[in-house]
């Protein structure tokens, strides 16, 4: 079983300034994705965008990024992480400028796809650079700060988008990325050292193509399933093509001489435990935010900006605790297995609090706030621990590929969380609707048919609230079980590693003792 040895990295005196630069690059990507959601009504009006156009504006970025993450990480390892970071900033800035001045929905979709290429390069190279410039002692804190900045982007996006759209035309939400990208280019060029780890004689071209086809197919099926139906022809075809491509990719990587992704990583319990935990944290976080946003807007009656403000405590809790280094300190005291198990248990508990206290007759925002703070505390502990576990299970020469794996799992888990918990919400809502209240799972039709009848409206809202609670409780159960599983796998991996180390030391001692009579100095004369 592969275990990553303890690494000693010479501390660059500029390392924290370098971290600030790469966090800026990460922030601009996350801000753009969350800002776009606020601009959807304006884009619909100004560009005459249909529902399908809007979906492609959002999904084009996600599909391109998810398909390229592994390939981007491999390219960064081979050709240089600084080079790929500069390339990612350039492509993201150019794509943002094109999006700002798009004259049609098609042009905006194409620009968003180009931004997805830049986003994939930035998502992998930022984390890979952290692995290169920070040693084992400082790495958890650096990863915690990196994760906190990501959360800040998620929280601040809707607020910044609301302010911009109140004062400027919609293109400004993309145009603000351009000066930030230019600042990032200058800072990366001056501060970030170049590191690369060439592997083999040539890139794994077939592996790159197969991974892209596979991830795009699977992610598209997950994204489009709730809208078109899980058994629709396009969803099934996309899923089959994606799974088939990923299966061929796995077989190819097992036999090719210089694989893009070493499949031996998946025989490492430590790696698998962290992978399982990362997927389920992404599932719980993305799924719960999807449900919570609907709860705040459709049940409690907040508009989009008000709902964004009320979900901000989740991200702000993560930001505060990680900038204070709380997650890194607890990780050092508890170890990875206990930190992940405790963090995911807290995330699960927060989901339960939101489900129980945030729903039902007379329920308001207070219970949701408490649940969000608990969830944020759990994520601030579990996520850095899982990222450290994933990245330290992979040789530093493959840091880009490791970051690609981490990013791919986050994309996959988040999409799966929205799809699965959204499907549960729809089925539970349909089951609890009073007879004749509307089409199964359609809140809009149920409210329209209820008309002005207060009793009917109350029944529909109660059914939707109950369905939300059931969905959140299912998400909480998945996160809790995943936390125990991840913690157990990491614990077993640690025990196996310790036993292997003892066995190696014992074998070395036996060999030394056996060799001493033959090769040692002659006995002293008396």
C-alpha positions as a printed NumPy array, in Angstrom:
array([[  0.   ,   0.   ,   0.   ],
       [  1.332,   3.42 ,  -0.922],
       [  1.861,   5.928,   1.873],
       [  3.126,   9.4  ,   1.349],
       [  6.348,   9.989,   3.245],
       [  6.796,  13.043,   5.39 ],
       [  8.067,  15.819,   3.174],
       [ 10.477,  18.56 ,   4.09 ],
       [  9.956,  21.716,   2.059],
       [ 12.316,  24.651,   2.376],
       [ 10.169,  27.519,   3.583],
       [  9.939,  30.309,   1.046],
       [  9.827,  33.652,   2.914],
       [  7.195,  34.814,   0.396],
       [  4.941,  31.783,   0.883],
       [  2.07 ,  33.628,   2.589],
       [  2.142,  36.35 ,  -0.072],
       [  2.056,  33.582,  -2.695],
       [ -0.926,  32.045,  -0.891],
       [ -2.722,  35.413,  -1.041],
       [ -2.123,  35.558,  -4.801],
       [ -3.435,  32.083,  -5.558],
       [ -6.411,  32.649,  -3.241],
       [ -7.219,  35.75 ,  -5.292],
       [ -7.222,  33.579,  -8.408],
       [ -9.519,  31.071,  -6.694],
       [-11.816,  33.822,  -5.416],
       [-12.492,  35.353,  -8.822],
       [-13.656,  31.985, -10.196],
       [-16.073,  31.302,  -7.333],
       [-17.423,  34.844,  -7.296],
       [-18.28 ,  34.609, -10.981],
       [-20.244,  31.383, -10.595],
       [-22.372,  32.646,  -7.705],
       [-22.874,  36.121,  -9.191],
       [-24.381,  34.61 , -12.349],
       [-27.286,  33.095, -10.413],
       [-28.422,  36.565,  -9.311],
       [-28.279,  37.878, -12.889],
       [-30.545,  35.231, -14.429],
       [-33.753,  37.369, -14.464],
       [-31.905,  40.296, -16.123],
       [-30.273,  38.033, -18.714],
       [-33.653,  36.528, -19.533],
       [-35.086,  39.978, -20.24 ],
       [-32.143,  41.652, -22.023],
       [-30.971,  38.751, -24.206],
       [-34.387,  37.174, -24.692],
       [-32.951,  33.992, -23.2  ],
       [-35.169,  30.938, -22.906],
       [-35.113,  28.562, -19.965],
       [-32.876,  26.226, -21.976],
       [-30.514,  29.138, -22.775],
       [-30.214,  30.035, -19.091],
       [-29.496,  26.424, -18.185],
       [-26.714,  26.257, -20.76 ],
       [-25.243,  29.531, -19.496],
       [-24.889,  27.907, -16.098],
       [-24.1  ,  24.352, -17.2  ],
       [-21.589,  25.126, -19.979],
       [-19.074,  26.263, -17.39 ],
       [-19.693,  23.302, -15.053],
       [-19.48 ,  20.722, -17.846],
       [-16.245,  22.075, -19.327],
       [-14.598,  22.501, -15.943],
       [-15.556,  19.056, -14.636],
       [-14.373,  17.425, -17.858],
       [-10.977,  19.128, -17.77 ],
       [ -9.996,  18.972, -14.079],
       [ -7.968,  15.753, -14.252],
       [ -6.344,  16.723, -17.539],
       [ -5.538,  20.209, -16.245],
       [ -3.875,  18.75 , -13.165],
       [ -1.787,  16.366, -15.256],
       [ -0.703,  19.166, -17.589],
       [  0.272,  21.334, -14.618],
       [  2.493,  18.568, -13.233],
       [  4.154,  18.   , -16.597],
       [  4.587,  21.505, -18.02 ],
       [  4.663,  23.672, -14.898],
       [  2.133,  24.801, -12.322],
       [  3.024,  28.486, -12.67 ],
       [  2.66 ,  28.297, -16.468],
       [ -0.77 ,  26.691, -16.201],
       [ -1.823,  29.172, -13.496],
       [ -0.907,  32.076, -15.79 ],
       [ -2.716,  30.371, -18.687],
       [ -5.818,  29.84 , -16.548],
       [ -5.932,  33.488, -15.459],
       [ -5.5  ,  34.636, -19.069],
       [ -8.275,  32.393, -20.397],
       [-10.602,  33.311, -17.556],
       [-10.004,  37.024, -18.105],
       [-10.527,  36.774, -21.871],
       [-13.659,  34.679, -21.392],
       [-15.014,  37.215, -18.897],
       [-14.462,  40.086, -21.347],
       [-16.228,  38.125, -24.095],
       [-19.138,  37.33 , -21.753],
       [-19.501,  40.982, -20.707],
       [-20.053,  42.141, -24.291],
       [-22.017,  39.125, -25.564],
       [-24.874,  40.128, -27.877],
       [-26.783,  36.844, -27.789],
       [-27.391,  33.841, -25.597],
       [-25.198,  31.686, -27.848],
       [-22.252,  34.049, -27.502],
       [-22.622,  34.089, -23.714],
       [-22.773,  30.288, -23.566],
       [-19.577,  30.057, -25.66 ],
       [-17.835,  32.607, -23.432],
       [-18.863,  30.69 , -20.324],
       [-17.418,  27.5  , -21.815],
       [-14.123,  29.314, -22.395],
       [-14.198,  30.528, -18.794],
       [-14.681,  26.896, -17.752],
       [-11.328,  25.994, -19.343],
       [ -9.635,  28.742, -17.338],
       [-11.519,  27.721, -14.205],
       [-10.315,  24.112, -14.49 ],
       [ -6.696,  25.266, -14.758],
       [ -7.065,  27.605, -11.775],
       [ -8.869,  25.07 ,  -9.583],
       [ -6.075,  22.502,  -9.947],
       [ -2.981,  24.708, -10.014],
       [ -3.868,  26.782,  -6.944],
       [ -4.045,  23.728,  -4.686],
       [ -1.007,  22.118,  -6.359],
       [  1.099,  25.222,  -5.666],
       [  0.096,  25.103,  -1.988],
       [  1.36 ,  21.512,  -1.811],
       [  4.69 ,  22.607,  -3.288],
       [  5.485,  25.69 ,  -1.179],
       [  4.195,  24.673,   2.275],
       [  5.657,  21.94 ,   4.458],
       [  3.703,  19.334,   6.434],
       [  3.429,  21.567,   9.501],
       [  1.975,  24.641,   7.755],
       [  0.056,  22.887,   4.991],
       [ -3.208,  22.272,   6.953],
       [ -3.451,  25.964,   7.879],
       [ -2.703,  27.039,   4.291],
       [ -5.346,  24.65 ,   2.936],
       [ -7.771,  25.953,   5.568],
       [ -7.223,  29.529,   4.353],
       [ -7.631,  28.365,   0.743],
       [-10.928,  26.685,   1.663],
       [-12.063,  29.752,   3.621],
       [-11.511,  31.994,   0.597],
       [-13.583,  29.557,  -1.475],
       [-16.406,  29.844,   1.056],
       [-16.058,  33.64 ,   1.037],
       [-16.558,  33.612,  -2.727],
       [-19.709,  31.529,  -2.379],
       [-21.112,  33.86 ,   0.297],
       [-20.115,  37.181,  -1.25 ],
       [-21.148,  36.401,  -4.835],
       [-24.89 ,  37.024,  -4.491],
       [-24.295,  40.202,  -2.481],
       [-21.772,  41.658,  -4.946],
       [-23.993,  40.641,  -7.847],
       [-26.989,  42.387,  -6.297],
       [-25.047,  45.626,  -5.778],
       [-23.648,  45.606,  -9.331],
       [-26.985,  44.863, -10.965],
       [-28.642,  47.665,  -8.993],
       [-26.164,  50.208, -10.408],
       [-24.775,  48.894, -13.721],
       [-25.688,  46.8  , -16.758],
       [-25.481,  43.012, -16.467],
       [-22.163,  42.794, -18.349],
       [-20.426,  44.412, -15.38 ],
       [-20.696,  41.186, -13.362],
       [-18.276,  39.627, -15.856],
       [-16.22 ,  42.732, -16.575],
       [-15.05 ,  43.062, -12.954],
       [-13.143,  39.797, -13.441],
       [-10.818,  41.379, -16.006],
       [ -8.839,  43.769, -13.734],
       [ -8.681,  41.068, -11.043],
       [ -7.284,  38.593, -13.591],
       [ -4.724,  41.179, -14.758],
       [ -3.65 ,  41.849, -11.165],
       [ -3.366,  38.103, -10.62 ],
       [ -1.222,  37.683, -13.73 ],
       [  1.272,  40.296, -12.563],
       [  1.391,  38.907,  -9.021],
       [  1.754,  35.263, -10.14 ],
       [  4.503,  36.2  , -12.613],
       [  6.494,  38.059,  -9.938],
       [  5.924,  35.868,  -6.879],
       [  5.01 ,  32.263,  -7.667],
       [  7.971,  29.932,  -8.31 ],
       [  7.763,  27.48 , -11.197],
       [  7.566,  23.803, -10.271],
       [  7.053,  20.85 , -12.575],
       [  7.398,  17.077, -12.372],
       [  7.646,  15.535, -15.866],
       [  6.414,  11.936, -15.877],
       [  7.154,   9.585, -18.787],
       [  8.06 ,  10.35 , -22.372],
       [  4.759,  11.827, -23.527],
       [  1.346,  12.882, -22.178],
       [ -1.448,  10.35 , -21.821],
       [ -3.595,  11.728, -24.656],
       [ -6.114,   8.882, -24.765],
       [ -6.556,   8.984, -20.999],
       [ -7.233,  12.721, -21.188],
       [ -9.889,  12.285, -23.894],
       [-11.593,   9.389, -22.095],
       [-11.667,  11.227, -18.763],
       [-13.185,  14.321, -20.399],
       [-15.89 ,  12.331, -22.214],
       [-16.659,  10.315, -19.106],
       [-16.935,  13.235, -16.681],
       [-18.935,  15.42 , -19.071],
       [-21.359,  12.545, -19.715],
       [-21.892,  11.703, -16.062],
       [-22.12 ,  15.326, -14.889],
       [-24.544,  16.226, -17.684],
       [-26.776,  13.301, -16.705],
       [-26.737,  14.435, -13.066],
       [-27.468,  18.067, -13.971],
       [-30.233,  17.378, -16.491],
       [-31.859,  14.403, -14.741],
       [-34.178,  16.396, -12.453],
       [-35.497,  18.483, -15.37 ],
       [-35.801,  15.948, -18.196],
       [-36.474,  12.858, -16.075],
       [-33.979,  10.217, -15.003],
       [-35.355,   7.726, -17.516],
       [-35.459,  10.11 , -20.467],
       [-33.448,   9.113, -23.543],
       [-30.953,  11.994, -23.381],
       [-30.201,  11.471, -19.667],
       [-29.792,   7.705, -20.022],
       [-27.644,   8.069, -23.143],
       [-25.436,  10.646, -21.455],
       [-25.059,   8.488, -18.339],
       [-24.265,   5.335, -20.341],
       [-21.676,   7.123, -22.494],
       [-20.097,   8.697, -19.391],
       [-19.923,   5.48 , -17.374],
       [-18.629,   3.51 , -20.369],
       [-15.912,   6.106, -21.062],
       [-14.84 ,   6.155, -17.404],
       [-14.709,   2.352, -17.349],
       [-12.479,   2.299, -20.434],
       [-10.406,   5.107, -18.875],
       [ -9.824,   3.027, -15.721],
       [ -8.763,  -0.034, -17.734],
       [ -6.492,   2.079, -19.93 ],
       [ -4.822,   3.721, -16.938],
       [ -4.112,   0.283, -15.428],
       [ -2.186,  -0.845, -18.51 ],
       [ -0.569,   2.264, -20.004],
       [  3.073,   2.831, -19.16 ],
       [  2.741,   6.465, -18.009],
       [ -0.855,   6.892, -16.755],
       [ -2.399,  10.293, -16.197],
       [ -4.031,   8.949, -13.026],
       [ -2.303,   6.148, -11.15 ],
       [ -5.18 ,   3.771, -10.283],
       [ -3.007,   2.354,  -7.5  ],
       [ -4.067,   5.374,  -5.43 ],
       [ -7.48 ,   3.738,  -5.031],
       [ -5.881,   0.781,  -3.228],
       [ -4.847,   3.183,  -0.486],
       [ -7.38 ,   3.163,   2.386],
       [ -6.315,   6.629,   3.454],
       [ -6.965,   8.004,  -0.016],
       [-10.315,   6.19 ,  -0.296],
       [-11.474,   7.39 ,   3.106],
       [-10.711,  10.989,   2.27 ],
       [-12.304,  10.613,  -1.18 ],
       [-15.535,   9.225,   0.303],
       [-15.674,  12.003,   2.865],
       [-15.008,  14.757,   0.315],
       [-17.801,  13.548,  -1.957],
       [-20.324,  13.37 ,   0.869],
       [-19.391,  16.776,   2.305],
       [-19.908,  18.254,  -1.177],
       [-23.177,  16.321,  -1.458],
       [-24.423,  17.572,   1.907],
       [-23.33 ,  21.174,   1.396],
       [-24.545,  21.64 ,  -2.202],
       [-27.741,  19.674,  -1.654],
       [-28.619,  21.458,   1.578],
       [-27.975,  24.903,   0.066],
       [-30.166,  23.988,  -2.902],
       [-32.981,  22.995,  -0.545],
       [-32.418,  25.873,   1.862],
       [-32.553,  28.508,  -0.876],
       [-35.952,  27.184,  -1.953],
       [-37.126,  27.103,   1.664],
       [-36.151,  30.736,   2.265],
       [-37.682,  32.006,  -0.975],
       [-40.727,  29.796,  -1.496],
       [-41.787,  29.083,   2.083],
       [-40.536,  32.036,   4.148],
       [-41.051,  34.556,   1.32 ],
       [-37.58 ,  36.186,   1.021],
       [-36.369,  37.523,  -2.321],
       [-33.12 ,  36.305,  -3.901],
       [-30.864,  38.903,  -2.25 ],
       [-32.482,  38.45 ,   1.176],
       [-32.127,  34.684,   0.869],
       [-28.456,  35.093,  -0.062],
       [-27.87 ,  37.239,   3.028],
       [-29.505,  34.627,   5.239],
       [-27.389,  31.759,   3.932],
       [-24.178,  33.793,   4.384],
       [-23.617,  32.7  ,   8.042],
       [-22.63 ,  29.227,   6.782],
       [-19.759,  30.56 ,   4.68 ],
       [-18.818,  33.264,   7.196],
       [-18.465,  30.648,   9.946],
       [-16.107,  28.641,   7.727],
       [-14.131,  31.785,   6.865],
       [-13.743,  32.941,  10.47 ],
       [-12.75 ,  29.551,  11.896],
       [-10.262,  28.77 ,   9.121],
       [ -8.631,  32.204,   9.166],
       [ -8.227,  31.781,  12.925],
       [ -6.614,  28.397,  12.261],
       [ -9.157,  26.505,  14.377],
       [ -9.45 ,  23.62 ,  11.917],
       [ -5.678,  23.214,  11.599],
       [ -5.201,  23.243,  15.387],
       [ -7.887,  20.627,  15.964],
       [ -6.527,  18.535,  13.108],
       [ -3.108,  18.51 ,  14.783],
       [ -4.658,  17.413,  18.097],
       [ -7.235,  14.909,  16.848],
       [ -5.609,  13.467,  13.744],
       [ -7.249,  13.151,  10.338],
       [ -9.634,  10.29 ,  11.117],
       [-11.191,  11.851,  14.227],
       [-11.214,  15.365,  12.721],
       [-13.128,  14.168,   9.655],
       [-15.563,  12.049,  11.677],
       [-16.249,  14.895,  14.14 ],
       [-16.56 ,  17.525,  11.409],
       [-18.994,  15.475,   9.333],
       [-21.014,  14.603,  12.436],
       [-21.352,  18.337,  13.128],
       [-22.371,  18.955,   9.512],
       [-24.987,  16.222,   9.843],
       [-26.216,  17.691,  13.138],
       [-26.542,  21.12 ,  11.506],
       [-28.65 ,  19.647,   8.721],
       [-30.894,  18.009,  11.324],
       [-31.293,  21.318,  13.178],
       [-32.263,  23.09 ,   9.944],
       [-34.725,  20.311,   9.091],
       [-36.354,  20.185,  12.537],
       [-36.247,  23.79 ,  13.751],
       [-36.524,  25.462,  10.361],
       [-39.741,  23.741,   9.309],
       [-43.199,  23.301,  10.657],
       [-45.886,  25.759,  11.742],
       [-44.483,  29.032,  13.058],
       [-40.909,  28.136,  12.16 ],
       [-38.731,  31.118,  11.28 ],
       [-35.129,  31.927,  10.542],
       [-33.743,  31.423,  14.06 ],
       [-33.503,  27.64 ,  13.862],
       [-31.991,  27.848,  10.385],
       [-29.311,  30.257,  11.65 ],
       [-28.299,  27.888,  14.434],
       [-28.106,  24.993,  11.975],
       [-26.001,  27.015,   9.519],
       [-23.45 ,  27.914,  12.205],
       [-23.159,  24.257,  13.272],
       [-22.802,  23.178,   9.634],
       [-20.113,  25.794,   9.008],
       [-18.19 ,  24.69 ,  12.105],
       [-18.244,  21.089,  10.93 ],
       [-17.144,  21.934,   7.39 ],
       [-14.29 ,  24.129,   8.67 ],
       [-12.955,  21.092,  10.536],
       [-13.667,  18.278,   8.059],
       [-12.827,  19.867,   4.711],
       [ -9.188,  20.879,   5.378],
       [ -8.562,  17.469,   6.982],
       [ -9.945,  15.658,   3.932],
       [ -8.017,  17.826,   1.488],
       [ -4.79 ,  17.221,   3.416],
       [ -5.529,  13.467,   3.494],
       [ -6.197,  13.304,  -0.262],
       [ -3.218,  15.396,  -1.276],
       [ -0.764,  13.754,   1.136],
       [ -1.801,  10.311,  -0.115],
       [ -0.402,  11.256,  -3.529],
       [  3.276,  11.92 ,  -4.309],
       [  4.071,  15.635,  -4.467],
       [  5.208,  15.093,  -8.061],
       [  1.533,  14.373,  -8.834],
       [  0.147,  17.349,  -6.853],
       [ -1.706,  18.657,  -9.911],
       [ -3.42 ,  15.316, -10.518],
       [ -4.282,  15.151,  -6.814],
       [ -5.879,  18.603,  -7.016],
       [ -7.747,  17.45 , -10.132],
       [ -9.105,  14.423,  -8.241],
       [-10.164,  16.649,  -5.344],
       [-11.884,  19.129,  -7.66 ],
       [-13.587,  16.4  ,  -9.671],
       [-14.99 ,  14.813,  -6.528],
       [-16.284,  18.17 ,  -5.314],
       [-18.032,  18.8  ,  -8.65 ],
       [-19.443,  15.272,  -8.757],
       [-20.569,  15.253,  -5.119],
       [-22.161,  18.689,  -5.387],
       [-24.062,  17.808,  -8.552],
       [-25.157,  14.503,  -7.06 ],
       [-26.345,  16.238,  -3.886],
       [-28.562,  18.651,  -5.804],
       [-29.893,  15.88 ,  -8.052],
       [-30.581,  13.255,  -5.374],
       [-31.968,  15.546,  -2.688],
       [-33.93 ,  17.441,  -5.349],
       [-35.48 ,  14.161,  -6.519],
       [-36.358,  13.244,  -2.93 ],
       [-37.913,  16.687,  -2.472],
       [-40.066,  16.26 ,  -5.571],
       [-41.299,  12.784,  -4.657],
       [-42.029,  13.66 ,  -1.017],
       [-43.83 ,  16.844,  -2.008],
       [-45.981,  14.96 ,  -4.508],
       [-46.848,  12.361,  -1.873],
       [-47.891,  14.956,   0.73 ],
       [-49.896,  17.289,  -1.491],
       [-53.614,  17.347,  -0.761],
       [-55.78 ,  15.845,  -3.492],
       [-56.187,  18.107,  -6.521],
       [-53.557,  20.581,  -5.329],
       [-51.523,  20.466,  -8.535],
       [-49.131,  18.472, -10.635],
       [-46.92 ,  16.051,  -8.693],
       [-43.932,  17.877,  -7.274],
       [-44.851,  21.265,  -8.789],
       [-45.044,  23.947,  -6.116],
       [-45.957,  26.636,  -8.661],
       [-48.96 ,  24.726,  -9.963],
       [-50.015,  23.706,  -6.484],
       [-50.004,  27.35 ,  -5.33 ],
       [-51.791,  28.492,  -8.494],
       [-54.569,  25.943,  -8.03 ],
       [-54.872,  26.821,  -4.356],
       [-55.757,  30.37 ,  -5.429],
       [-56.589,  32.724,  -2.596],
       [-57.907,  30.029,  -0.257],
       [-55.816,  30.46 ,   2.942],
       [-56.416,  26.893,   4.104],
       [-55.316,  25.385,   0.77 ],
       [-52.278,  27.653,   0.603],
       [-51.318,  26.613,   4.136],
       [-51.644,  22.939,   3.217],
       [-49.431,  23.357,   0.14 ],
       [-46.734,  25.259,   2.057],
       [-46.851,  22.718,   4.863],
       [-46.458,  19.853,   2.359],
       [-43.473,  21.598,   0.771],
       [-41.912,  22.324,   4.177],
       [-42.338,  18.687,   5.243],
       [-40.776,  17.501,   1.973],
       [-37.834,  19.831,   2.521],
       [-37.335,  18.477,   6.044],
       [-37.408,  14.873,   4.842],
       [-34.861,  15.648,   2.113],
       [-32.532,  17.406,   4.556],
       [-32.76 ,  14.51 ,   7.021],
       [-31.793,  12.074,   4.26 ],
       [-28.838,  14.298,   3.402],
       [-27.89 ,  14.416,   7.09 ],
       [-27.971,  10.613,   7.337],
       [-25.769,  10.25 ,   4.249],
       [-23.221,  12.738,   5.61 ],
       [-23.169,  11.075,   9.039],
       [-22.653,   7.567,   7.645],
       [-20.048,   8.909,   5.234],
       [-18.194,  10.576,   8.108],
       [-18.033,   7.35 ,  10.082],
       [-16.906,   5.429,   6.988],
       [-14.236,   7.979,   6.087],
       [-12.964,   8.119,   9.666],
       [-12.847,   4.318,   9.891],
       [-10.935,   3.928,   6.614],
       [ -8.42 ,   6.571,   7.646],
       [ -8.028,   4.952,  11.068],
       [ -7.423,   1.531,   9.531],
       [ -4.963,   3.036,   7.053],
       [ -3.062,   4.657,   9.914],
       [ -2.899,   1.375,  11.848],
       [ -1.753,  -0.534,   8.774],
       [  0.927,   2.069,   8.098],
       [  2.149,   1.877,  11.69 ],
       [  2.308,  -1.929,  11.565],
       [  4.185,  -1.783,   8.255],
       [  6.661,   0.64 ,   9.785],
       [  7.222,  -1.618,  12.804],
       [  7.672,  -4.616,  10.53 ],
       [ 10.237,  -2.759,   8.43 ],
       [ 12.165,  -1.675,  11.538],
       [ 12.124,  -5.216,  12.936],
       [ 13.331,  -6.686,   9.621],
       [ 16.141,  -4.123,   9.446],
       [ 17.191,  -4.954,  13.014],
       [ 17.264,  -8.7  ,  12.261],
       [ 19.322,  -8.123,   9.12 ],
       [ 21.717,  -5.903,  11.034],
       [ 22.122,  -8.473,  13.81 ],
       [ 22.651, -11.269,  11.293],
       [ 25.221,  -9.273,   9.361],
       [ 27.238,  -8.185,  12.42 ],
       [ 29.205, -11.434,  13.035],
       [ 30.207, -11.654,   9.357],
       [ 30.962,  -8.037,   8.567],
       [ 31.681,  -6.49 ,  11.92 ],
       [ 35.184,  -5.723,  13.212],
       [ 37.256,  -8.583,  14.637],
       [ 37.052,  -9.143,  18.371],
       [ 39.559,  -7.22 ,  20.41 ],
       [ 42.665,  -9.067,  21.587],
       [ 43.065,  -9.74 ,  25.279]])
